[in-house]
Amino acid sequence: MNPQGALSFLLGTAIDLYIFVLLTRFILQLVRADFYNPISQFIVKASNPVLVPLRKLIPANGNLDLASLVAVLLLLCAKVYMMVLLGGGMPPASVLVLYALRSLAGLLLNYLFFAVLVRVILSWVAPDPYNPFTAIMIQITEPVMAPVRRLLPSMGGLDLSPLIVLLGIQFLMILFAV
């Protein structure tokens, strides 16, 4: 039995889930999603306890909710710090910050990749456009897919923009090694 392994798993999972909520809040504000959507309401209520006090120190800059990005970076640093401490080490601060920045870039690219992938899968089953989940996925992915769709010639009803976007995201992930 390994209690340290179980504790690190639970802490890591809890932090990862909250990072997902904060990242979703950042992206929803960035794309100006419908905040009357029930999913958006959940994200707002779950992230407000951290973001409301943090916004007093770090105001938003246009569509960029900098407080949520700073919260994600702090949680990434805290996660690594706790994992290293549980392992018996002491990480230097510079390593924590660099790791958090690199992880944030990777998380944003992965988030967008899986959002486009989910939207593609949803298109195969002809979902109800008024479904809250479908509406959010469209709002998150449309700002990336619409410019690509405008550049591609008409393919007779076949939309290749998700494929191009997914390839572009993979290219960026390989290019920046995230």
C-alpha positions in Angstrom: 0.0 0.0 0.0 1.3 3.4 -1.0 -0.5 6.3 0.8 1.8 8.9 -0.8 0.8 7.7 -4.3 -2.9 7.8 -3.5 -2.6 11.2 -2.0 -0.7 12.6 -4.9 -3.2 11.1 -7.3 -6.1 12.7 -5.4 -4.4 16.1 -5.2 -3.3 16.0 -8.8 -6.8 15.0 -10.0 -8.5 17.7 -7.9 -6.1 20.4 -9.2 -6.4 19.2 -12.8 -10.2 19.4 -12.6 -10.1 22.9 -11.2 -7.5 24.0 -13.8 -10.0 22.7 -16.5 -12.8 24.8 -15.0 -10.6 27.9 -14.9 -9.3 27.3 -18.4 -12.9 26.9 -19.6 -13.8 30.2 -18.0 -10.9 31.9 -19.7 -11.9 30.5 -23.1 -15.6 31.2 -22.7 -14.8 34.8 -22.0 -12.3 35.0 -24.8 -14.8 33.8 -27.4 -17.7 35.8 -25.8 -19.8 32.7 -25.2 -23.4 32.8 -24.0 -23.2 33.1 -20.3 -26.9 32.2 -19.9 -26.0 28.7 -21.0 -26.4 26.3 -18.0 -22.8 24.9 -18.6 -21.4 28.5 -18.6 -23.4 29.2 -15.4 -21.8 26.2 -13.7 -18.3 27.3 -14.8 -18.9 30.8 -13.5 -20.2 29.6 -10.2 -17.3 27.1 -9.8 -14.6 29.6 -10.7 -15.9 32.7 -8.9 -14.5 31.9 -5.5 -11.0 32.1 -6.8 -11.4 34.7 -9.6 -13.5 37.4 -7.8 -10.8 38.2 -5.2 -8.0 37.7 -7.8 -9.7 40.2 -10.2 -9.2 43.0 -7.6 -5.4 42.5 -8.1 -5.4 41.6 -11.8 -8.1 43.3 -13.9 -9.2 41.9 -17.3 -7.7 43.3 -20.5 -10.4 43.5 -23.1 -11.5 39.9 -23.8 -8.5 38.5 -21.9 -9.4 37.4 -18.4 -5.9 37.6 -17.0 -7.0 36.6 -13.5 -8.0 33.1 -14.7 -4.7 32.6 -16.6 -2.8 33.7 -13.4 -4.9 31.3 -11.3 -4.1 28.5 -13.8 -0.4 29.3 -13.6 -0.5 29.4 -9.8 -2.3 26.0 -9.6 0.2 24.5 -12.1 3.0 25.7 -9.9 1.3 24.5 -6.7 0.7 21.1 -8.3 4.3 20.6 -9.3 5.5 21.9 -5.9 3.2 19.5 -4.0 4.2 16.5 -6.2 7.9 17.2 -5.7 7.5 17.8 -2.0 5.6 14.5 -1.7 8.5 12.9 -3.5 11.0 14.3 -1.0 12.5 17.1 -3.1 12.5 20.9 -3.2 12.0 22.5 -6.7 13.6 25.8 -7.6 11.1 28.7 -8.3 12.4 29.3 -11.8 11.8 25.7 -12.8 8.2 25.9 -11.4 7.4 29.1 -13.4 8.9 27.7 -16.7 7.1 24.4 -16.2 3.8 26.3 -15.5 4.2 28.4 -18.7 5.0 25.5 -20.9 2.1 23.4 -19.3 -0.3 26.3 -19.9 0.6 26.4 -23.6 0.2 22.7 -23.9 -3.1 22.8 -22.0 -4.5 25.5 -24.3 -3.5 23.6 -27.4 -4.9 20.3 -26.1 -8.1 22.0 -25.0 -8.7 23.4 -28.5 -7.7 20.1 -30.1 -10.2 18.1 -28.1 -12.9 20.8 -28.5 -12.6 20.6 -32.3 -12.6 16.8 -32.1 -15.7 16.8 -30.0 -17.4 19.1 -32.4 -16.5 16.8 -35.3 -18.0 13.9 -33.5 -21.1 15.9 -32.6 -21.5 16.7 -36.3 -21.7 13.0 -37.1 -24.7 12.5 -34.9 -26.6 15.6 -36.0 -27.1 17.1 -32.5 -29.8 19.5 -31.4 -28.3 23.0 -31.9 -30.2 24.2 -28.9 -28.5 21.7 -26.6 -26.4 23.6 -24.1 -23.3 21.4 -24.7 -23.5 21.6 -28.5 -24.0 25.4 -28.3 -20.9 25.8 -26.1 -18.7 23.6 -28.4 -19.8 25.6 -31.4 -19.0 28.9 -29.6 -15.6 27.7 -28.5 -14.5 26.2 -31.8 -16.1 28.6 -34.4 -13.5 31.4 -33.9 -10.8 29.0 -35.0 -12.7 27.1 -37.7 -14.4 30.0 -39.4 -11.3 31.7 -40.8 -10.0 28.3 -42.1 -13.4 27.6 -43.7 -13.3 31.0 -45.5 -9.9 30.1 -47.0 -10.9 26.7 -48.3 -12.7 26.3 -51.5 -16.3 24.9 -51.5 -16.2 21.0 -51.4 -19.8 20.4 -52.1 -21.0 20.2 -48.5 -17.8 18.6 -47.1 -16.2 20.8 -44.4 -12.5 20.1 -44.2 -11.8 23.0 -41.8 -11.7 20.8 -38.7 -9.0 18.6 -40.3 -6.9 21.7 -41.2 -7.3 23.1 -37.7 -6.4 19.8 -36.0 -3.3 19.5 -38.2 -2.4 23.1 -37.4 -2.7 22.4 -33.6 -0.6 19.3 -33.9 2.0 21.2 -35.9 2.2 23.9 -33.1 2.4 21.2 -30.4 5.4 19.6 -32.3 7.0 22.9 -33.1 6.9 24.1 -29.5 7.4 20.6 -28.0 4.4 20.9 -25.7 
